[in-house]
Amino acid sequence: MERLKLVPDEHRRFTVDEQSARRLHRIGPELLSALCEAGVPFVGSGAGRLFDGYDLGNAALHLGLSSVQRRAIRSWAGSLRTASAAESPRWRVDVTASCPVPGHAGPCRYGVLLPGARRPVEAASPRETTLARLYTRSRGHWPDFPPAVLDLLRTLEPVGFFLLPEAIRWDPGFLWSTHMADCGGAAAWLVAEGRRRGLDVRFSFGLLVAKPYSTPHCWAEFLVGGRWVPADPLLLRAMAAWGGLDAAAHPPHSSPGAVYHRLAGRFTKVVSHAGVWAPTSLPTELLPCP
C-alpha cells in the first residue's frame, strides 16, 4: 500500500465496483475491506464504493491472486518457455476489433497497424470482426548482450513492475523517485539512457505474442552483431515472480525476443477507428514447425 500511495490521486479513475473487483481481480468483499482499511483510495460508501483499476490490479498481482493480469503473465511465461525451446517459432495472430462508437452512419473504417508502421484502412462491421491475420516467425535463441548493455540493464534492478496510468507511465522522474514502472516507461528510459551512453538502441512497439491472446507491448532493442535484440528486464522479473518462469533459464539480462513481434518505433494504436482506439482482441496460435 505504501507503494500504491506514491501514485498521485489526480491520476486515479474510480470506475471499478465491488462486483468487477471480484470478477477481474479476484478480490472478494473481505479482502476489499481490508485494503480499504490499509488505505487503498476509493469513492462512495458501502456496496457502492468505486475503486481505481490500477490500484486493484497492482494489489492483486502483489498479493498473488489469480487476477486477469496474473493469468496473462502466466500465459506469457508459458509461451516464452515454449518458443525459446523451438529453433524458429511461428505464430498466427488474428487482429479482431469492434466499433468504439456504435451507431454512426456508414460502415466502420478501421486502421490496422502492420509491420513497418503501415496502417491500411479496412471497412468492416461494427460488431467484433477479424481485420487482419499476422504470421510471425522469430528465433528461439538470441545472442548475449555485451557488457555495456548488461551494465545498463542492471541499473533497473531496484525498479518494480507496476500497472500505471498513462499520465505517469512515461515519466522518468516518477520512475526513479518511486522505483515503480511498467514496460513502456522502462523501455523509454532504457532507450534514452542507452543513447546517452553511446549505445545503439531503439524503442519498439508491437506484440508480445502468446497463447491464447497476444497483447500490445513496448520494449527496447539493442544492436548486437548486426541484429536488433529485444531487452525487457522488468517483464522477465515479473514473469519469474508471478508467471512461473524459471529465472535461471530466463534471467533479466537475457532476451525475450522469441515472443516479441515489432510493428513500429513508437507507442501507438493497434487498431484505430476515426482516430479513436478500437476495442481489440488478438487470438493467437503457435503453429507447428514445418
C-alpha positions in Angstrom: 0.0 0.0 0.0 2.9 2.4 0.7 4.0 2.0 -2.9 0.5 2.5 -4.3 0.1 5.7 -2.4 3.0 7.1 -4.4 0.7 7.4 -7.4 -0.8 11.0 -7.3 -4.5 10.9 -6.7 -5.3 13.1 -9.7 -4.4 10.2 -12.0 -6.9 7.8 -10.4 -10.1 6.9 -12.2 -12.7 5.4 -9.8 -14.7 3.1 -12.2 -14.4 -0.4 -10.7 -17.2 -1.6 -8.4 -17.1 -4.5 -6.0 -18.5 -7.0 -8.5 -15.8 -6.1 -11.0 -13.2 -6.3 -8.3 -14.1 -9.9 -7.6 -14.5 -10.8 -11.3 -11.4 -9.2 -12.7 -9.0 -9.1 -9.8 -10.3 -12.0 -7.6 -10.6 -9.5 -4.7 -13.6 -10.5 -2.5 -15.5 -8.3 -0.1 -13.4 -9.2 3.0 -10.1 -8.5 1.2 -11.5 -5.4 -0.3 -12.5 -4.1 3.1 -9.0 -4.9 4.4 -7.5 -3.0 1.5 -9.7 0.0 2.3 -8.6 -0.1 6.0 -5.0 -0.3 4.8 -5.5 2.9 2.8 -6.5 2.0 -0.8 -8.3 5.0 -2.2 -12.0 4.8 -3.1 -15.1 6.9 -3.5 -18.6 6.3 -2.3 -19.6 4.1 0.6 -20.8 0.6 1.4 -21.7 -1.6 -1.6 -21.5 1.5 -3.8 -17.8 2.0 -3.4 -15.7 2.6 -6.5 -12.0 1.8 -6.9 -9.2 2.6 -9.4 -8.5 -0.3 -11.7 -4.7 0.2 -11.5 -4.8 0.1 -7.7 -6.7 -3.2 -7.6 -4.7 -4.7 -10.4 -1.4 -4.0 -8.6 -2.8 -5.2 -5.3 -3.9 -8.5 -6.9 -0.6 -9.1 -8.5 1.5 -8.4 -5.4 -0.9 -10.4 -3.2 -0.6 -13.4 -5.5 -4.3 -13.5 -6.6 -5.4 -15.2 -9.8 -6.4 -12.0 -11.4 -6.7 -11.2 -15.1 -3.2 -9.7 -15.1 -1.7 -12.6 -13.3 -3.2 -15.1 -15.7 -1.9 -13.1 -18.6 1.6 -13.0 -17.2 1.4 -16.8 -16.7 0.4 -17.3 -20.3 3.3 -15.0 -21.5 5.8 -17.0 -19.4 4.5 -20.3 -20.8 4.7 -19.1 -24.4 8.2 -17.8 -23.8 9.3 -21.2 -22.5 7.8 -23.0 -25.5 9.1 -20.6 -28.1 12.6 -20.4 -26.6 12.8 -24.2 -27.0 12.0 -24.0 -30.7 14.5 -23.2 -33.4 12.2 -20.8 -35.3 8.8 -20.5 -33.6 5.9 -19.5 -35.9 2.7 -17.8 -34.7 -0.6 -16.8 -36.2 -2.2 -13.7 -34.7 -5.8 -12.7 -35.6 -6.4 -8.9 -35.2 -10.1 -8.5 -34.2 -11.8 -5.3 -33.2 -15.2 -3.8 -32.7 -16.6 -0.3 -33.1 -15.8 2.1 -30.2 -18.6 4.4 -31.2 -21.5 2.2 -32.5 -24.5 3.8 -34.1 -22.7 6.1 -36.5 -23.7 6.4 -40.2 -21.9 4.3 -42.8 -19.5 1.4 -42.4 -16.8 1.3 -39.8 -13.3 2.1 -41.2 -10.5 0.6 -39.2 -6.8 1.4 -39.4 -4.8 -1.7 -38.6 -1.2 -1.4 -37.5 1.0 -3.8 -39.5 4.8 -4.3 -39.5 6.7 -1.2 -40.7 4.1 1.1 -39.0 1.8 0.7 -42.0 -1.8 1.3 -41.3 -4.1 0.2 -44.2 -7.8 1.0 -43.7 -10.4 -1.8 -43.7 -14.1 -1.3 -44.0 -16.0 -3.7 -41.7 -18.9 -4.4 -39.4 -19.3 -2.5 -36.1 -19.5 -6.0 -34.4 -16.3 -7.8 -33.5 -14.7 -8.9 -36.7 -11.3 -10.2 -37.8 -9.5 -7.4 -39.7 -6.1 -8.9 -40.3 -4.1 -12.1 -39.8 -0.4 -11.9 -38.9 2.1 -14.7 -39.3 5.2 -14.2 -37.3 8.5 -16.1 -37.2 11.1 -15.5 -34.6 14.3 -17.0 -33.2 14.2 -19.3 -30.2 17.7 -18.3 -29.2 19.2 -14.8 -29.2 22.8 -13.5 -28.8 24.1 -12.5 -25.4 24.2 -8.8 -24.7 27.7 -7.2 -24.5 29.0 -5.9 -21.1 27.9 -2.2 -21.7 24.3 -3.3 -22.3 24.3 -5.6 -19.3 25.5 -2.8 -17.1 22.6 -0.6 -18.3 20.1 -3.4 -17.8 21.3 -3.9 -14.2 20.5 -0.3 -13.3 16.8 -1.2 -13.4 17.2 -3.9 -10.7 15.7 -1.7 -8.0 12.6 -0.9 -10.1 9.5 -3.0 -9.6 6.8 -3.8 -12.1 3.5 -1.9 -11.6 0.5 -1.1 -13.7 0.5 2.6 -14.1 -1.8 5.3 -15.5 -0.9 6.8 -18.9 -0.1 10.2 -17.4 2.8 9.0 -15.4 4.0 5.8 -17.1 6.4 7.7 -19.3 7.8 10.0 -16.6 11.4 9.1 -15.7 11.2 11.3 -12.7 8.4 9.2 -11.3 10.2 6.0 -12.2 13.3 6.9 -10.2 11.6 8.7 -7.3 9.3 5.7 -6.7 11.2 2.8 -8.2 7.9 1.9 -10.0 7.5 1.4 -13.7 5.6 -0.5 -16.4 7.2 -1.9 -19.5 6.6 1.2 -21.6 8.3 3.6 -19.1 11.2 1.2 -18.5 11.7 0.8 -22.3 11.6 4.5 -22.9 14.2 5.1 -20.1 16.5 2.3 -21.4 16.4 3.9 -24.9 17.2 7.4 -23.6 19.9 6.3 -21.2 21.4 3.9 -23.7 21.7 6.6 -26.3 23.3 8.9 -23.7 25.8 6.2 -23.1 26.5 5.9 -26.8 24.8 2.5 -27.3 22.9 1.5 -30.5 19.4 1.2 -29.1 15.8 1.8 -30.3 12.3 1.8 -29.0 9.9 -0.9 -30.2 6.2 -1.2 -30.0 4.4 -4.3 -31.2 3.0 -7.6 -29.9 4.0 -9.9 -27.0 3.0 -13.0 -28.9 1.4 -15.6 -26.6 -1.4 -18.2 -26.4 -4.3 -17.8 -26.2 -4.1 -14.0 -26.6 -1.2 -11.7 -27.6 -1.0 -8.2 -26.2 0.3 -4.8 -27.3 3.7 -4.2 -25.7 6.7 -1.9 -25.6 10.4 -2.8 -25.2 13.9 -1.7 -26.0 16.2 -3.3 -28.6 20.0 -3.1 -28.8 22.1 -3.7 -31.9 24.2 -6.8 -31.2 26.4 -8.2 -34.0 24.3 -6.5 -36.7 20.9 -7.8 -35.2 18.4 -5.9 -33.1 17.9 -7.9 -29.9 14.9 -7.2 -27.6 15.5 -6.5 -23.9 12.9 -6.3 -21.2 14.4 -6.9 -17.8 11.3 -5.6 -15.9 8.9 -8.0 -17.5 11.2 -11.0 -17.2 11.4 -10.4 -13.5 7.6 -10.1 -13.4 7.2 -13.4 -15.3 9.6 -15.1 -12.8 7.7 -13.6 -9.8 4.1 -14.2 -11.0 4.2 -16.4 -14.1 6.3 -19.4 -13.1 9.2 -18.6 -15.4 12.5 -20.2 -14.4 14.7 -17.2 -13.6 17.8 -19.3 -14.1 16.8 -20.2 -17.6 15.5 -16.7 -18.4 17.4 -14.2 -16.3 16.5 -10.5 -16.6 19.6 -9.8 -18.7 18.6 -12.3 -21.4 16.4 -11.6 -24.4 12.7 -12.5 -24.5 12.7 -11.9 -28.3 11.2 -15.3 -29.1 7.8 -13.9 -28.3 8.2 -10.3 -29.5 7.0 -9.0 -32.8 7.9 -5.4 -33.7 5.3 -3.3 -35.5 6.5 0.3 -35.0 9.1 2.5 -33.4 6.7 4.4 -31.2 3.7 3.7 -28.9 0.5 3.8 -30.9 -2.8 2.2 -31.5 -3.0 -1.4 -32.8 -6.5 -0.7 -34.3 -7.9 2.8 -34.8 -11.4 3.9 -35.8 -11.6 7.5 -37.0 -8.6 8.3 -34.7 -10.2 6.6 -31.7 -8.8 3.5 -30.0 -10.9 0.5 -31.0 -11.5 -2.4 -28.6 -9.1 -5.1 -29.8 -8.5 -8.8 -29.2 -5.6 -10.8 -30.5 -6.3 -14.6 -30.5 -3.1 -16.4 -31.1 -1.9 -19.9 -32.1 1.6 -21.4 -32.1 2.0 -23.1 -35.4 3.7 -26.5 -35.9 7.2 -26.2 -37.2 7.5 -27.1 -40.9 
